[in-house]
Amino acid sequence: MKIRSTIGIGVDIINTNRFRLLFEKKTSFVDRLSKRILHPTRELPRFQSLYKANVDESIRFIAGSWSIKEALFKTLDTCEQEKFNFNHWYKSYNSNGKPFVSNDNYKCDESFLVSVSHDHDILVANVLRQKEITI
């Protein structure tokens, strides 16, 4: 029988105003920052369309992605943290609509479940790292 065992928990809290202040800098800075944080095909295009249409939504989007990936980083072992790149990971949803974080090149016997909460300018992300084991 296969079950999922918890092997790590990560939490990150952020004030989204930190990103608002960064966004007040030049557009070229926002472009460099977003490319460093966001997955190039699964997140960056969405961010770029949001940034053109609604800066507040784009701030929530990039702050959420940052916070999720910070929480995920905390679930990793030291050797995995040394190889970590923000823009290799992305948030997605399973067939039931539950969010998770993925990396197309990461071990398939592990999963990273996500929970994100917002309250005005405060955003909290939780990541639960699980591994499938046979008992």
C-alpha positions as CSV (number, residue, x, y, z in Angstrom):
1,M,0.0,0.0,0.0
2,K,1.3,3.5,-0.8
3,I,0.8,6.5,1.5
4,R,2.1,10.0,1.6
5,S,4.5,10.9,4.4
6,T,5.2,14.5,5.5
7,I,8.9,15.3,5.2
8,G,8.9,19.0,5.5
9,I,6.8,22.1,6.3
10,G,7.6,25.6,5.2
11,V,5.9,28.9,6.1
12,D,6.5,32.4,4.8
13,I,4.8,35.7,5.6
14,I,5.2,38.9,3.6
15,N,3.9,42.4,3.5
16,T,2.9,43.0,-0.1
17,N,3.8,46.6,0.3
18,R,7.5,45.5,0.0
19,F,6.7,44.7,-3.6
20,R,4.7,47.9,-4.1
21,L,7.8,49.8,-3.1
22,L,10.0,47.8,-5.5
23,F,7.4,48.4,-8.3
24,E,7.8,52.2,-7.9
25,K,11.3,51.8,-9.3
26,K,11.9,51.7,-13.0
27,T,10.0,49.3,-15.2
28,S,13.3,47.6,-16.2
29,F,13.8,46.7,-12.5
30,V,10.3,45.1,-12.4
31,D,11.1,43.2,-15.6
32,R,14.4,41.8,-14.1
33,L,12.8,40.9,-10.8
34,S,9.9,39.1,-12.4
35,K,12.2,37.0,-14.6
36,R,14.2,36.0,-11.6
37,I,11.2,35.0,-9.5
38,L,8.6,33.6,-12.0
39,H,8.7,30.5,-14.1
40,P,9.3,31.7,-17.7
41,T,6.3,29.8,-19.3
42,R,3.9,29.0,-16.5
43,E,3.9,32.3,-14.5
44,L,5.7,35.1,-16.3
45,P,3.2,35.6,-19.2
46,R,0.4,35.8,-16.6
47,F,2.3,38.4,-14.6
48,Q,3.2,40.5,-17.6
49,S,-0.5,40.7,-18.7
50,L,-1.5,41.5,-15.1
51,Y,1.2,44.2,-14.8
52,K,-0.1,46.0,-18.0
53,A,-3.8,45.8,-16.8
54,N,-3.7,46.0,-13.0
55,V,-0.6,46.8,-11.0
56,D,-2.3,45.8,-7.7
57,E,-3.2,42.3,-9.0
58,S,0.3,41.9,-10.4
59,I,1.8,42.8,-7.0
60,R,-0.4,40.2,-5.3
61,F,0.6,37.6,-8.0
62,I,4.4,38.1,-7.7
63,A,4.3,38.4,-3.9
64,G,2.3,35.2,-3.7
65,S,4.7,33.4,-6.0
66,W,7.7,34.7,-4.0
67,S,6.1,33.7,-0.6
68,I,5.2,30.2,-1.9
69,K,8.7,29.6,-3.2
70,E,10.3,30.9,0.1
71,A,8.1,28.5,2.0
72,L,9.0,25.7,-0.4
73,F,12.7,26.5,0.0
74,K,12.4,25.9,3.8
75,T,11.1,22.4,3.2
76,L,14.3,21.4,1.2
77,D,17.4,19.8,2.5
78,T,20.6,21.9,2.5
79,C,22.0,20.3,-0.7
80,E,18.7,20.9,-2.5
81,Q,18.6,24.5,-1.3
82,E,22.0,25.1,-2.9
83,K,20.6,24.2,-6.3
84,F,17.3,26.1,-5.8
85,N,16.2,28.6,-8.4
86,F,12.9,30.5,-7.9
87,N,12.0,30.6,-11.6
88,H,12.2,26.8,-12.0
89,W,9.2,26.3,-9.7
90,Y,5.5,27.2,-10.4
91,K,2.2,27.0,-8.7
92,S,-0.4,24.8,-10.3
93,Y,-3.7,23.1,-9.4
94,N,-4.7,19.4,-9.4
95,S,-7.9,18.0,-10.9
96,N,-9.7,18.8,-7.6
97,G,-8.6,22.4,-7.7
98,K,-6.0,22.1,-4.8
99,P,-2.9,24.2,-5.3
100,F,0.6,22.7,-5.4
101,V,4.1,23.7,-6.4
102,S,6.0,21.9,-9.1
103,N,9.2,21.8,-10.9
104,D,9.3,19.8,-14.2
105,N,12.8,18.4,-13.3
106,Y,12.1,17.5,-9.6
107,K,11.6,13.9,-8.2
108,C,8.1,12.7,-9.1
109,D,7.7,10.7,-5.8
110,E,7.3,14.0,-3.8
111,S,4.6,16.6,-3.8
112,F,4.5,20.1,-2.4
113,L,1.0,21.2,-1.3
114,V,0.2,24.9,-0.9
115,S,-2.0,27.0,1.2
116,V,-2.0,30.8,0.8
117,S,-3.9,33.3,2.9
118,H,-4.3,37.1,2.4
119,D,-5.4,39.8,4.8
120,H,-5.1,43.3,3.3
121,D,-1.3,43.7,2.7
122,I,-0.2,40.6,4.6
123,L,0.2,37.3,2.7
124,V,1.1,33.9,4.3
125,A,2.1,30.9,2.4
126,N,2.4,27.3,3.7
127,V,4.0,24.4,1.8
128,L,3.7,20.8,2.9
129,R,6.4,18.5,1.4
130,Q,5.2,14.9,1.1
131,K,6.8,11.8,-0.2
132,E,5.0,8.7,-1.5
133,I,6.2,5.6,0.4
134,T,5.2,1.9,0.2
135,I,4.3,0.2,3.5
